[in-house]
Amino acid sequence: MIPNKQVQEILDAVRIEDVVEEFVSLRRRGVNLIGLCPFHNEKTPSFNVNPTRNIFKCFGCGKGGDAVTFLREHENLGYAEALHWLARKYNIEIEEIERSPEQLAEQQLAESLYIVNDFGLQHFQEQLFNTDEGKSVALAYFKQRGLREETIRTFGLGYAPEQRDLLLRRAKATGHNTDLLKKVGLCSQDGGRDFFRGRVMFAIHNLSGKIAAFAGRTMSSDKTIPKYINSPETEIYVKNKTLYGAFQAKKAIRQRDECLLVEGYMDVISLHQAGIENVVASSGTSLTEGQLQLIKRNTGNLKIVYDGDPAGVKAALRGLDLALEQDMNVKICLLPDGHDPDSYVQEFGGEGFTAFTEANSRDFILFKTQLLLNDAQGDPMKRAALVKDIIGSIAKIPDPIKRSVYLKECSALLDVEEQTLHSETNKLITGTIRKQQEKAARRPEAASDSPEMAPDPNFPVAEPEFTARAQEKPMLRGDEFQERDIVRMLVQFGDRMLKEEQVSVAEYILADIEESLGNFDNPVYGKIASECHTLLVEGKVVDQHFFMQHDTQAIRDLAIDLLSAPWELSPNWEERWNYPLQNQKMPELNFDIDMKQALDRFKLRKIQKMCELNLLRIKTSAESGDDDAMMRFMKIQQKLNETRNEIAKRAGTVVLVK
């Protein structure tokens, strides 16, 4: 368990943009940073990072929080794991308090799959580097393939010897759970033997560098044995959302604004060793939407490098329409016959590989058009089919300008009138939209409540509907607007000090409204105000971390809403045109006046309710003939009116008397 003092030290050291940029490509917009949301599929960036407040917020899907929340959501980490991750990043040494058996068991359960995989990696590397069989068979193989020891360790390569249950016996001897070994695929489902045997091993990392799975390549020449076998899918390994080498490549992909996609593990490793680090592999499978989204978070430019096998190229092209749907710029590069990326870089080096791919890369649509044209020469039926095929790909592109450019280019290549291509493309798009609308109409409740049932976000007509739904907020009733304003001040500025009063904003507010803490119309707002009051009584600080890490989801969500805004004041007014704010300081520096105005609005609303209630008492007393009670309530009303008018004057508000 991490002491509270060290938790605060970690949170104080964190810069949200540093953490998020480990996983998402960001660009500056004003004082904030924006990028494509890693939590939902989108074409236009709505993911906002605010360095000033140290938070993130997606205005599309609604997710938001601080660095700890981001890691928990994105990497599926527990709270303590996220803090450890941040501590390692910022070189903060943690001295943990001794944990109870229950806390230890809970943490072990959360980390168990990764722990077992870490054991597997340790075992495979030990067999590779420290045994005669590993050195003579596997290490010799890797070195024959041109790999240096540094590269072997970086990518977590290893060796599983041809022994029935070596890993299983060692795992049991060190206390590992057999059920977990089965789950991650390190032993057979009957628990009697190792799953990987007689194979060189490739560790598959997740985006944060943890071992999610393994792949094993056989060292046998027996053609009946599968060349590669992989770990099964688990809670930490979903194959269609994983790209081999993505952890090692993500930084280079962002820096170079391009991702190279190859087929094999060795292709990735050899290119990385040659200095070409922005490379990932789909591991022999067709590209999936989840894999493309991983790439799209870091760049919109994808270059696919294939060997020259025509059959393999045609098969791979079938899956690339998905990349067009993601609005990615896709290029294809075919290597000379007899070469794959690994063999080419071994022969010609990294610079030679880069020079070749830059000189021989072609746009995907134009490449596909020419390839199919070559197959259809002299056959009208094939030619008609290829025109439909090309139009089908172009119709997937969300950007109408890109579609228009491609249709113009393909019109010349196919010798078909451009208007005809436009007409057929529009029919396909209209048909797709109609199908989406019909599907949504059949299930209106699911369509309104669930993003999965919303119209396909690949088309511009659908995306604003999803975004609008995600940002809808319930209407505020009664005193909720004023209550929300008070809570906003507590969340945003609760720990700020007021110079003249020498107290914090939270202390000032709660001292002023203490008698109203039990009278909030909105229970969530009331709970926040009451808990802040309790914190102050206990001598603790009220700051945004308290709210963003709160046990109650509604409070966490509200805190992010209050700390985030989809707009910001442009710095150009002052920086370019020398025209600063005229009547007040910048919002983040104006919290003292803002707070006092919020308090006045809050108190005015509450006292108006007291006035209405007291007028009702006067009316009831008059109707019942109780003159003494009526006079007493009238005196109270006079005092209430005086107080109300004083607050209204100070707040610059006109009070309408019923």
C-alpha positions as CSV (number, residue, x, y, z in Angstrom):
1,M,0.0,0.0,0.0
2,I,1.4,3.4,-1.0
3,P,1.5,6.1,1.7
4,N,-0.7,9.1,1.1
5,K,2.3,11.4,1.2
6,Q,3.9,9.5,-1.7
7,V,0.6,9.3,-3.6
8,Q,0.5,13.1,-3.5
9,E,4.2,13.3,-4.5
10,I,3.5,11.2,-7.6
11,L,0.4,13.2,-8.5
12,D,2.3,16.4,-8.1
13,A,5.1,15.2,-10.4
14,V,2.8,14.0,-13.2
15,R,2.3,16.0,-16.4
16,I,-0.8,14.6,-18.1
17,E,0.6,15.3,-21.6
18,D,3.7,13.2,-21.0
19,V,1.6,10.3,-20.0
20,V,-1.0,10.5,-22.7
21,E,1.6,11.0,-25.5
22,E,2.9,7.5,-24.6
23,F,-0.2,6.2,-26.3
24,V,-1.9,9.0,-28.4
25,S,-0.5,11.4,-30.9
26,L,-1.3,14.9,-29.8
27,R,-1.0,18.3,-31.4
28,R,-1.3,21.7,-29.8
29,R,-4.4,23.8,-30.2
30,G,-4.2,27.0,-28.1
31,V,-3.1,26.1,-24.6
32,N,-4.5,22.6,-24.8
33,L,-3.6,19.5,-26.9
34,I,-5.9,17.4,-29.0
35,G,-5.9,14.0,-30.7
36,L,-8.0,11.1,-31.7
37,C,-9.7,9.4,-28.8
38,P,-8.2,6.0,-27.8
39,F,-11.5,5.0,-26.2
40,H,-13.8,5.2,-29.2
41,N,-13.6,5.3,-33.0
42,E,-13.6,8.8,-34.4
43,K,-12.4,10.6,-37.5
44,T,-12.2,14.2,-36.1
45,P,-10.2,14.7,-32.9
46,S,-12.4,15.4,-29.9
47,F,-9.9,14.1,-27.3
48,N,-8.6,17.1,-25.3
49,V,-5.7,17.3,-22.9
50,N,-5.5,20.2,-20.6
51,P,-1.9,20.7,-19.2
52,T,-3.0,23.5,-16.9
53,R,-5.5,21.4,-15.0
54,N,-3.6,18.1,-15.6
55,I,-6.6,16.3,-17.0
56,F,-7.9,14.8,-20.2
57,K,-11.5,14.8,-21.6
58,C,-13.1,13.4,-24.7
59,F,-16.0,15.5,-25.9
60,G,-17.1,12.6,-28.1
61,C,-17.5,9.6,-25.8
62,G,-17.4,11.6,-22.5
63,K,-14.4,9.8,-20.9
64,G,-12.1,12.0,-18.8
65,G,-9.9,12.2,-15.7
66,D,-6.3,12.6,-14.6
67,A,-3.2,10.5,-15.5
68,V,-4.2,7.8,-13.1
69,T,-7.7,7.5,-14.7
70,F,-6.2,7.4,-18.2
71,L,-3.9,4.5,-17.3
72,R,-6.6,2.6,-15.5
73,E,-9.0,3.0,-18.5
74,H,-6.5,2.5,-21.3
75,E,-4.1,-0.1,-19.9
76,N,-6.7,-1.8,-17.6
77,L,-4.5,-1.2,-14.5
78,G,-5.6,-1.0,-10.9
79,Y,-5.2,2.2,-8.9
80,A,-2.0,1.0,-7.3
81,E,-0.6,-0.3,-10.6
82,A,-1.2,3.1,-12.2
83,L,0.6,4.9,-9.4
84,H,3.5,2.5,-9.8
85,W,3.6,3.1,-13.5
86,L,3.8,6.8,-12.9
87,A,6.4,6.5,-10.2
88,R,8.6,4.5,-12.6
89,K,8.2,7.1,-15.3
90,Y,9.1,10.0,-13.0
91,N,11.8,8.1,-11.1
92,I,10.0,8.3,-7.7
93,E,11.0,5.6,-5.3
94,I,8.0,4.2,-3.4
95,E,8.3,2.9,0.1
96,E,5.1,0.9,0.5
97,I,3.3,0.3,3.8
98,E,2.9,-3.4,4.6
99,R,-0.3,-4.6,3.0
100,S,-2.9,-6.8,4.6
101,P,-3.4,-10.3,3.2
102,E,-6.7,-9.2,1.6
103,Q,-5.1,-6.2,-0.1
104,L,-2.2,-8.4,-1.3
105,A,-4.6,-11.1,-2.7
106,E,-6.6,-8.4,-4.5
107,Q,-3.6,-6.9,-6.2
108,Q,-2.2,-10.4,-7.1
109,L,-5.6,-11.3,-8.7
110,A,-5.5,-8.1,-10.8
111,E,-1.9,-8.7,-11.9
112,S,-1.9,-12.4,-12.1
113,L,-2.0,-12.9,-15.9
114,Y,0.9,-10.5,-16.4
115,I,2.8,-12.1,-13.6
116,V,2.5,-15.5,-15.1
117,N,3.6,-14.2,-18.5
118,D,6.6,-12.5,-16.9
119,F,7.6,-15.8,-15.5
120,G,7.2,-17.3,-19.0
121,L,9.5,-14.7,-20.5
122,Q,12.1,-15.2,-17.7
123,H,12.0,-19.0,-18.3
124,F,12.3,-18.7,-22.1
125,Q,15.2,-16.2,-21.9
126,E,17.0,-18.3,-19.3
127,Q,16.7,-21.3,-21.6
128,L,18.0,-19.2,-24.5
129,F,21.0,-17.6,-22.8
130,N,22.0,-20.0,-20.0
131,T,21.6,-23.5,-21.4
132,D,23.8,-25.4,-23.9
133,E,20.7,-26.4,-26.0
134,G,19.4,-22.9,-26.1
135,K,22.8,-21.4,-27.1
136,S,23.4,-24.1,-29.8
137,V,19.9,-24.2,-31.3
138,A,18.0,-20.9,-30.6
139,L,20.7,-18.3,-30.0
140,A,22.6,-19.6,-33.0
141,Y,19.4,-19.3,-35.1
142,F,18.8,-15.7,-34.0
143,K,22.5,-14.7,-34.6
144,Q,22.3,-16.4,-38.0
145,R,19.4,-14.2,-38.8
146,G,21.6,-11.2,-38.0
147,L,20.2,-10.2,-34.6
148,R,22.4,-8.7,-31.8
149,E,21.9,-9.7,-28.2
150,E,20.6,-6.2,-27.4
151,T,17.9,-6.6,-30.0
152,I,17.0,-10.1,-28.7
153,R,16.5,-8.8,-25.2
154,T,14.6,-5.6,-26.3
155,F,12.0,-7.8,-28.1
156,G,11.9,-10.5,-25.4
157,L,13.0,-13.4,-27.6
158,G,13.6,-16.8,-26.0
159,Y,13.6,-20.5,-26.4
160,A,11.2,-23.3,-25.3
161,P,13.2,-26.6,-25.3
162,E,11.8,-29.9,-26.5
163,Q,10.9,-31.1,-23.0
164,R,7.4,-32.3,-22.0
165,D,6.9,-30.2,-18.8
166,L,10.0,-28.2,-17.9
167,L,8.2,-24.9,-17.6
168,L,5.2,-26.5,-15.8
169,R,7.4,-28.1,-13.2
170,R,9.4,-24.9,-12.6
171,A,6.2,-22.9,-12.4
172,K,4.7,-25.2,-9.8
173,A,7.9,-25.2,-7.8
174,T,7.9,-21.4,-7.6
175,G,4.2,-21.3,-6.5
176,H,2.4,-20.3,-9.8
177,N,-1.2,-21.3,-10.2
178,T,-1.8,-24.0,-12.8
179,D,-5.2,-22.6,-13.8
180,L,-3.5,-19.3,-14.7
181,L,-0.8,-21.1,-16.7
182,K,-3.6,-22.8,-18.7
183,K,-5.4,-19.5,-19.2
184,V,-2.4,-17.8,-20.7
185,G,-1.5,-20.9,-22.8
186,L,1.8,-21.7,-21.1
187,C,0.6,-25.3,-20.5
188,S,-1.9,-27.6,-22.0
189,Q,-5.5,-27.5,-20.9
190,D,-5.2,-30.8,-19.1
191,G,-2.3,-29.4,-17.1
192,G,0.1,-32.2,-18.0
193,R,2.6,-30.6,-20.4
194,D,4.1,-27.4,-21.7
195,F,2.2,-25.7,-24.6
196,F,5.4,-24.4,-26.3
197,R,8.1,-27.0,-27.0
198,G,11.0,-27.1,-29.4
199,R,10.4,-23.5,-30.5
200,V,12.1,-20.1,-30.6
201,M,9.8,-17.7,-28.7
202,F,8.6,-14.2,-29.5
203,A,7.1,-12.1,-26.6
204,I,4.1,-10.0,-27.6
205,H,3.9,-6.7,-25.7
206,N,0.9,-4.5,-25.0
207,L,1.2,-0.7,-25.6
208,S,2.7,-0.1,-22.1
209,G,5.3,-2.8,-22.5
210,K,3.8,-5.6,-20.5
211,I,3.9,-9.2,-21.8
212,A,0.4,-10.0,-23.1
213,A,1.1,-13.2,-25.0
214,F,3.7,-15.3,-26.8
215,A,4.3,-16.8,-30.3
216,G,6.5,-19.8,-30.9
217,R,8.3,-20.7,-34.2
218,T,9.1,-24.4,-34.6
219,M,12.7,-25.4,-35.1
220,S,11.6,-28.7,-36.7
221,S,11.7,-29.3,-40.5
222,D,8.6,-31.5,-40.2
223,K,6.0,-29.9,-42.6
224,T,3.1,-31.4,-40.6
225,I,4.0,-29.2,-37.6
226,P,2.5,-25.7,-37.6
227,K,5.3,-23.2,-38.2
228,Y,3.9,-20.7,-35.6
229,I,1.6,-21.2,-32.7
230,N,0.3,-18.4,-30.4
231,S,-1.1,-17.9,-26.9
232,P,-4.9,-18.1,-26.7
233,E,-6.9,-14.9,-26.3
234,T,-7.3,-13.7,-22.7
235,E,-8.5,-10.6,-20.8
236,I,-5.0,-9.1,-21.6
237,Y,-4.6,-10.4,-25.1
238,V,-7.1,-9.8,-27.9
239,K,-5.4,-10.7,-31.2
240,N,-7.4,-8.4,-33.5
241,K,-6.5,-5.4,-31.3
242,T,-2.8,-6.2,-31.1
243,L,0.1,-5.3,-33.4
244,Y,3.5,-6.9,-32.9
245,G,6.1,-4.3,-32.2
246,A,3.6,-1.5,-31.4
247,F,5.2,-0.9,-28.0
248,Q,8.7,-0.5,-29.5
249,A,7.4,1.5,-32.5
250,K,4.9,4.0,-31.1
251,K,7.3,6.8,-30.4
252,A,9.0,6.5,-33.8
253,I,5.6,6.4,-35.5
254,R,4.6,9.7,-34.0
255,Q,7.9,11.3,-34.7
256,R,8.0,10.2,-38.4
257,D,4.2,10.5,-38.8
258,E,4.1,7.2,-40.7
259,C,3.7,3.6,-39.8
260,L,5.3,0.8,-41.8
261,L,3.2,-2.4,-41.8
262,V,4.9,-5.8,-42.5
263,E,3.9,-9.4,-42.1
264,G,6.3,-11.2,-39.8
265,Y,7.9,-10.9,-36.4
266,M,11.4,-11.1,-37.9
267,D,10.6,-8.4,-40.4
268,V,9.8,-6.0,-37.5
269,I,12.8,-7.0,-35.5
270,S,15.3,-6.7,-38.3
271,L,14.0,-3.4,-39.5
272,H,14.1,-2.0,-35.9
273,Q,17.7,-3.2,-35.5
274,A,18.6,-1.4,-38.7
275,G,17.2,1.9,-37.4
276,I,13.8,1.7,-38.9
277,E,11.7,1.8,-35.7
278,N,8.3,2.9,-37.0
279,V,7.3,-0.6,-38.0
280,V,4.7,-3.1,-36.8
281,A,3.3,-6.4,-38.0
282,S,-0.1,-7.9,-38.3
283,S,1.4,-11.3,-37.6
284,G,0.1,-12.9,-40.8
285,T,-3.6,-12.0,-40.3
286,S,-5.7,-9.5,-42.3
287,L,-5.8,-6.1,-40.8
288,T,-8.7,-5.5,-38.4
289,E,-10.4,-2.3,-37.4
290,G,-9.0,-2.6,-33.9
291,Q,-5.4,-2.8,-35.2
292,L,-6.0,0.1,-37.6
293,Q,-7.2,2.2,-34.7
294,L,-4.0,1.5,-32.8
295,I,-2.1,2.9,-35.8
296,K,-4.5,5.9,-36.3
297,R,-3.9,7.1,-32.7
298,N,-0.3,7.8,-33.7
299,T,-0.5,8.7,-37.4
300,G,-2.9,8.8,-40.4
301,N,-0.2,7.6,-42.8
302,L,0.2,3.9,-43.4
303,K,2.8,2.3,-45.7
304,I,2.4,-1.5,-46.3
305,V,5.5,-3.4,-47.4
306,Y,4.9,-6.7,-49.0
307,D,7.1,-9.2,-50.8
308,G,6.5,-9.6,-54.5
309,D,4.2,-12.6,-54.4
310,P,1.1,-11.6,-56.5
311,A,-1.3,-14.0,-54.8
312,G,-0.3,-12.8,-51.4
313,V,-0.7,-9.2,-52.4
314,K,-4.2,-9.7,-53.8
315,A,-5.3,-11.5,-50.7
316,A,-4.0,-8.7,-48.5
317,L,-5.6,-6.0,-50.6
318,R,-9.1,-7.3,-49.6
319,G,-8.6,-6.2,-46.1
320,L,-7.3,-2.7,-46.8
321,D,-10.7,-1.1,-47.4
322,L,-10.9,-0.9,-43.6
323,A,-7.9,1.5,-43.7
324,L,-9.8,3.7,-46.1
325,E,-12.8,3.7,-43.8
326,Q,-10.5,5.0,-41.1
327,D,-9.6,7.9,-43.4
328,M,-6.0,6.8,-43.5
329,N,-3.5,7.6,-46.3
330,V,-2.4,4.2,-47.5
331,K,0.6,3.4,-49.7
332,I,1.8,0.0,-51.0
333,C,5.4,-1.0,-51.6
334,L,6.3,-4.3,-53.3
335,L,9.8,-5.6,-52.6
336,P,11.7,-7.3,-55.5
337,D,11.0,-11.0,-56.1
338,G,12.6,-13.3,-53.5
339,H,12.8,-10.6,-50.8
340,D,10.8,-9.9,-47.7
341,P,11.6,-6.9,-45.4
342,D,14.0,-9.0,-43.3
343,S,16.0,-10.4,-46.2
344,Y,16.1,-7.0,-48.0
345,V,17.4,-5.1,-45.0
346,Q,20.0,-7.8,-44.3
347,E,21.3,-7.4,-47.8
348,F,21.0,-3.7,-48.4
349,G,20.9,-2.2,-44.9
350,G,18.5,0.3,-43.3
351,E,19.3,3.2,-45.6
352,G,18.9,1.0,-48.7
353,F,15.5,-0.3,-47.5
354,T,14.3,3.3,-46.8
355,A,15.5,4.5,-50.2
356,F,13.8,1.7,-52.0
357,T,10.4,2.0,-50.1
358,E,10.3,5.8,-50.6
359,A,11.0,5.4,-54.3
360,N,8.7,2.5,-55.0
361,S,5.6,3.3,-52.8
362,R,2.3,3.9,-54.6
363,D,-1.0,5.1,-53.5
364,F,-3.2,2.1,-52.5
365,I,-6.2,3.0,-54.8
366,L,-4.1,3.6,-57.8
367,F,-2.0,0.5,-57.1
368,K,-5.1,-1.6,-56.8
369,T,-6.6,-0.2,-60.0
370,Q,-3.5,-0.9,-62.0
371,L,-3.1,-4.4,-60.5
372,L,-6.7,-5.4,-61.4
373,L,-6.4,-3.8,-64.8
374,N,-3.5,-6.0,-65.6
375,D,-5.6,-9.1,-64.8
376,A,-8.6,-7.9,-66.8
377,Q,-7.0,-7.1,-70.1
378,G,-9.1,-8.2,-73.0
379,D,-12.0,-9.5,-70.8
380,P,-15.0,-7.0,-70.7
381,M,-16.7,-8.9,-67.8
382,K,-13.6,-8.8,-65.7
383,R,-13.1,-5.1,-66.5
384,A,-16.7,-4.3,-65.4
385,A,-16.1,-6.2,-62.2
386,L,-12.9,-4.4,-61.4
387,V,-14.6,-1.0,-61.9
388,K,-17.2,-2.0,-59.3
389,D,-14.4,-3.2,-57.0
390,I,-12.5,0.1,-57.3
391,I,-15.7,2.1,-56.8
392,G,-16.5,0.0,-53.7
393,S,-13.1,0.9,-52.2
394,I,-13.4,4.6,-53.0
395,A,-16.9,4.7,-51.5
396,K,-15.4,3.7,-48.2
397,I,-13.4,7.0,-47.9
398,P,-15.2,9.4,-45.6
399,D,-13.6,12.6,-47.0
400,P,-15.6,13.7,-50.1
401,I,-12.7,15.7,-51.4
402,K,-10.4,12.6,-51.4
403,R,-13.1,10.6,-53.1
404,S,-13.4,13.2,-55.8
405,V,-9.6,13.2,-56.4
406,Y,-9.5,9.4,-56.6
407,L,-12.5,9.2,-59.0
408,K,-10.8,11.7,-61.3
409,E,-7.5,9.7,-61.3
410,C,-9.3,6.4,-61.8
411,S,-11.5,7.7,-64.6
412,A,-8.4,8.2,-66.7
413,L,-6.9,4.9,-65.7
414,L,-10.1,2.9,-66.3
415,D,-11.2,4.9,-69.4
416,V,-14.6,5.4,-67.8
417,E,-16.4,8.8,-67.7
418,E,-15.8,10.6,-64.4
419,Q,-19.5,11.4,-64.0
420,T,-20.4,7.7,-64.2
421,L,-17.9,6.9,-61.5
422,H,-19.4,9.7,-59.3
423,S,-22.9,8.5,-59.9
424,E,-22.1,4.8,-59.0
425,T,-20.1,5.9,-55.9
426,N,-23.0,8.0,-54.6
427,K,-25.4,5.1,-55.1
428,L,-23.2,2.9,-52.9
429,I,-22.9,5.6,-50.2
430,T,-26.6,6.3,-50.2
431,G,-27.3,2.6,-50.0
432,T,-25.0,2.2,-47.0
433,I,-26.6,5.2,-45.2
434,R,-30.1,3.8,-45.9
435,K,-29.2,0.4,-44.4
436,Q,-27.8,2.1,-41.3
437,Q,-31.0,4.1,-40.9
438,E,-33.2,1.1,-41.4
439,K,-31.2,-0.9,-38.9
440,A,-31.5,2.0,-36.4
441,A,-35.2,2.3,-37.0
442,R,-35.8,-1.3,-36.2
443,R,-34.2,-0.9,-32.8
444,P,-34.8,2.8,-31.8
445,E,-34.0,2.3,-28.1
446,A,-30.7,0.6,-28.8
447,A,-29.9,3.2,-31.4
448,S,-30.4,6.1,-29.0
449,D,-28.7,4.5,-26.0
450,S,-25.7,2.6,-27.5
451,P,-22.9,3.8,-29.8
452,E,-22.8,0.3,-31.3
453,M,-26.3,0.8,-32.7
454,A,-25.7,4.3,-34.0
455,P,-25.2,4.9,-37.7
456,D,-21.8,4.0,-39.0
457,P,-19.3,6.7,-37.9
458,N,-17.3,6.1,-41.1
459,F,-19.8,8.5,-42.8
460,P,-19.9,12.2,-41.9
461,V,-23.7,12.2,-41.6
462,A,-23.6,9.9,-38.6
463,E,-20.7,11.1,-36.5
464,P,-22.3,14.4,-35.3
465,E,-25.3,12.4,-34.0
466,F,-23.1,10.3,-31.8
467,T,-21.1,13.3,-30.6
468,A,-24.2,15.2,-29.8
469,R,-25.7,12.3,-27.8
470,A,-22.5,11.8,-25.9
471,Q,-22.4,15.4,-24.7
472,E,-26.1,15.8,-23.7
473,K,-26.5,16.8,-20.1
474,P,-29.6,16.7,-18.0
475,M,-31.5,20.0,-17.6
476,L,-30.9,21.7,-14.3
477,R,-34.0,22.3,-12.1
478,G,-34.8,24.3,-9.0
479,D,-31.6,25.6,-7.3
480,E,-29.3,23.1,-9.2
481,F,-27.7,25.8,-11.4
482,Q,-26.5,27.8,-8.4
483,E,-25.6,24.6,-6.5
484,R,-23.5,23.4,-9.5
485,D,-21.7,26.8,-9.6
486,I,-20.7,26.4,-5.9
487,V,-19.5,22.9,-6.5
488,R,-17.6,24.1,-9.6
489,M,-15.7,26.5,-7.4
490,L,-14.9,23.8,-4.9
491,V,-13.6,21.4,-7.5
492,Q,-11.7,23.9,-9.6
493,F,-10.3,26.2,-7.0
494,G,-11.0,24.7,-3.6
495,D,-7.3,24.6,-2.6
496,R,-6.5,28.1,-3.9
497,M,-5.7,30.8,-1.3
498,L,-7.5,34.1,-1.1
499,K,-4.9,36.8,-0.4
500,E,-7.0,39.2,1.5
501,E,-8.9,36.7,3.7
502,Q,-5.8,34.3,4.1
503,V,-8.1,31.3,3.8
504,S,-8.7,28.8,1.0
505,V,-11.6,29.1,-1.5
506,A,-13.1,26.0,0.1
507,E,-12.9,27.4,3.6
508,Y,-14.4,30.7,2.6
509,I,-17.3,29.0,0.7
510,L,-18.2,26.4,3.2
511,A,-18.1,28.8,6.2
512,D,-20.5,31.0,4.3
513,I,-23.0,28.3,3.4
514,E,-22.6,26.0,6.3
515,E,-26.2,26.3,7.4
516,S,-27.3,25.3,3.8
517,L,-25.3,22.1,3.5
518,G,-28.3,19.9,4.1
519,N,-30.6,21.8,1.8
520,F,-29.1,21.1,-1.6
521,D,-31.7,20.1,-4.3
522,N,-29.2,18.0,-6.1
523,P,-28.0,15.1,-3.9
524,V,-24.6,14.7,-5.8
525,Y,-23.9,18.4,-5.4
526,G,-24.9,18.3,-1.7
527,K,-22.7,15.2,-1.1
528,I,-19.6,17.0,-2.6
529,A,-20.2,20.1,-0.5
530,S,-20.7,18.0,2.7
531,E,-17.6,15.9,2.0
532,C,-15.5,19.0,1.4
533,H,-16.7,20.3,4.8
534,T,-15.7,17.1,6.4
535,L,-12.2,17.2,4.8
536,L,-11.7,20.8,6.2
537,V,-12.8,19.8,9.6
538,E,-10.2,16.9,9.5
539,G,-7.5,19.4,8.5
540,K,-7.2,18.0,4.9
541,V,-6.9,19.9,1.6
542,V,-9.7,20.0,-0.9
543,D,-8.2,19.6,-4.4
544,Q,-9.2,18.1,-7.7
545,H,-7.5,14.8,-7.1
546,F,-9.9,14.1,-4.3
547,F,-12.9,14.4,-6.7
548,M,-11.3,12.6,-9.7
549,Q,-10.3,9.6,-7.6
550,H,-13.6,9.5,-5.6
551,D,-15.3,6.1,-4.9
552,T,-18.5,7.4,-6.5
553,Q,-18.6,7.3,-10.3
554,A,-21.1,10.2,-10.5
555,I,-18.7,12.5,-8.6
556,R,-15.8,11.5,-10.7
557,D,-17.7,12.2,-13.9
558,L,-19.0,15.5,-12.6
559,A,-15.5,16.6,-11.6
560,I,-14.2,16.0,-15.1
561,D,-17.2,17.9,-16.6
562,L,-16.5,20.9,-14.3
563,L,-12.8,20.9,-15.0
564,S,-13.2,20.6,-18.8
565,A,-14.6,22.8,-21.4
566,P,-14.8,22.2,-25.2
567,W,-13.7,25.8,-25.8
568,E,-10.9,28.0,-24.7
569,L,-9.9,31.7,-24.9
570,S,-7.7,32.1,-28.0
571,P,-4.2,33.4,-27.0
572,N,-4.2,35.3,-30.4
573,W,-6.2,38.2,-28.9
574,E,-3.2,39.2,-26.7
575,E,-0.2,37.6,-28.5
576,R,-0.9,38.7,-32.0
577,W,-3.2,41.6,-31.7
578,N,-2.2,43.0,-28.3
579,Y,-5.8,43.0,-27.1
580,P,-6.1,41.4,-23.6
581,L,-9.2,41.0,-21.6
582,Q,-10.6,44.4,-20.8
583,N,-12.8,44.0,-17.7
584,Q,-11.3,41.1,-15.8
585,K,-8.3,38.8,-15.4
586,M,-8.0,35.5,-17.2
587,P,-10.6,33.0,-15.8
588,E,-8.0,30.9,-14.0
589,L,-6.7,34.0,-12.2
590,N,-10.2,35.5,-11.5
591,F,-11.4,32.8,-9.0
592,D,-11.8,35.2,-6.1
593,I,-14.4,37.4,-7.8
594,D,-15.9,34.4,-9.5
595,M,-16.3,32.7,-6.2
596,K,-18.0,35.7,-4.5
597,Q,-20.4,36.1,-7.3
598,A,-21.2,32.4,-7.2
599,L,-21.9,32.7,-3.5
600,D,-24.2,35.6,-4.0
601,R,-26.2,33.8,-6.6
602,F,-26.4,30.7,-4.4
603,K,-27.5,32.7,-1.3
604,L,-29.9,34.8,-3.3
605,R,-31.7,31.7,-4.7
606,K,-31.9,30.2,-1.2
607,I,-33.3,33.3,0.4
608,Q,-35.8,33.7,-2.4
609,K,-37.1,30.3,-1.5
610,M,-37.3,31.3,2.2
611,C,-39.2,34.4,1.2
612,E,-41.7,32.3,-0.8
613,L,-42.2,29.9,2.1
614,N,-42.7,32.8,4.6
615,L,-45.2,34.5,2.3
616,L,-47.2,31.2,2.3
617,R,-47.1,31.2,6.1
618,I,-48.4,34.8,6.2
619,K,-51.2,33.9,3.9
620,T,-52.1,30.8,6.0
621,S,-52.1,32.8,9.2
622,A,-54.3,35.5,7.7
623,E,-56.8,33.0,6.5
624,S,-57.0,31.3,9.9
625,G,-57.3,34.6,11.7
626,D,-54.1,34.1,13.7
627,D,-53.0,37.8,13.9
628,D,-50.1,37.2,16.2
629,A,-48.5,34.7,14.0
630,M,-49.2,36.8,10.9
631,M,-47.4,39.8,12.5
632,R,-44.4,37.6,13.5
633,F,-44.1,36.3,10.0
634,M,-44.4,39.8,8.5
635,K,-41.4,41.0,10.6
636,I,-39.5,38.0,9.4
637,Q,-40.5,38.8,5.8
638,Q,-39.2,42.4,6.2
639,K,-35.8,41.1,7.3
640,L,-35.7,38.5,4.5
641,N,-36.5,41.2,1.9
642,E,-33.8,43.5,3.2
643,T,-31.2,40.7,3.1
644,R,-32.4,39.6,-0.4
645,N,-32.2,43.2,-1.8
646,E,-28.7,43.7,-0.3
647,I,-27.4,40.5,-1.9
648,A,-29.2,41.3,-5.2
649,K,-27.6,44.8,-5.3
650,R,-24.2,43.3,-4.6
651,A,-24.6,40.7,-7.3
652,G,-26.1,43.2,-9.8
653,T,-29.3,41.2,-10.1
654,V,-32.8,42.4,-10.5
655,V,-35.3,40.6,-8.3
656,L,-38.8,40.1,-9.6
657,V,-41.3,40.1,-6.7
658,K,-44.4,37.9,-7.3
